[in-house]
Amino acid sequence: MSRYVAYFRVSTAAQGRSGLGLAAQRSKIEAFLNVDDEVIAEFVEVQSGKADNREELWKAIAHAKKHGAKILIAKLDRFSRKVSFIAGIMEQGIGLVVAEMPHATDFQLHIFAALAQEERRLISERTRNALAEAKKRGVALGKNAQALKERRRQQALDYARSIEPILEPMLTGGWSFTAIADKLNVAGIDAAKGGRFTAQTVKNIIVRLRMEEIAHAR
C-alpha cells in the first residue's frame, strides 16, 4: 500500500471552474492507483507552469512530509515547465511520482524535463528570429495572406527541426509513429500547437523534415 498527496495544476481559473483540465488529470491518477493505494489529500493550484510561486504545492509537500506520503501528479508538464524548479522540489527529500511514467527515476524525470524545456526555448527563439527577419524584409505580417501562410510554414518547419534530435534515435531504433507519439506525450513535450502527439502528427513532422532534405539536395 502506498500513500499519496495528489497535486493538480490548471493554468487558468476558467480551467479550474470548468473542471476540464482537472478531469483529465484525475483520470490519469485514478488509472495509476492500485486498489490498496490511498490518496490522503488533494491540492489544486491555479497557476502558470512557468511560475514558481506555488502556495498549494508547498502545502502539499508539507502535508506529504508530515504523513510520510509521496506527491502524485498526472503529468510532468502539469507540475512545472522548468528543470530548475523540478530539481528544487526533488531536493526537498519528498518522493515525486508521475502517473504517466510511474517507474521513472529522478534522473529520468530530469532528462524528460530538460528535453521539454529546451524544445520550448528553441521554438520561441526561432519564431522570434523568423519574425525579426521578416520585418527587415518589409513583409507586412498578419496583413498579407501569403506572408501569413509562409510564416506558419516556417514555424512548423522550425518546430520540426527543434524536435528532430529527439525523434532521430527513436526512428533509428525502428519505433512506430504511435510509439514515438506515446513517448513524447509521457515526456510532457507539447505538440506544435500545444496539444498531444498522435501517430499522424509525428508522421507529418517526419514528412516535413524529409521534404526539406530533398529540397536542399536539389
Secondary structure, DSSP 8 states (H G I E B T S, - for coil): --EEEEEEEESSHHHHHH-HHHHHHHHHHHHH--TT-EEEEEEEEE--TT----HHHHHHHHHHHHHT-EEEES-HHHH-S-HHHHHHHHTTT--EEETTSTT--HHHHHHHHHHHHHHHHHHHHHHHHHHHHHHHTT--TTTSHHHHHHHHHHHHHHHHHHHHHHHHHHHHTT--HHHHHHHHHHTT---TTSS---HHHHHHHHHHHHHHHHHHH-
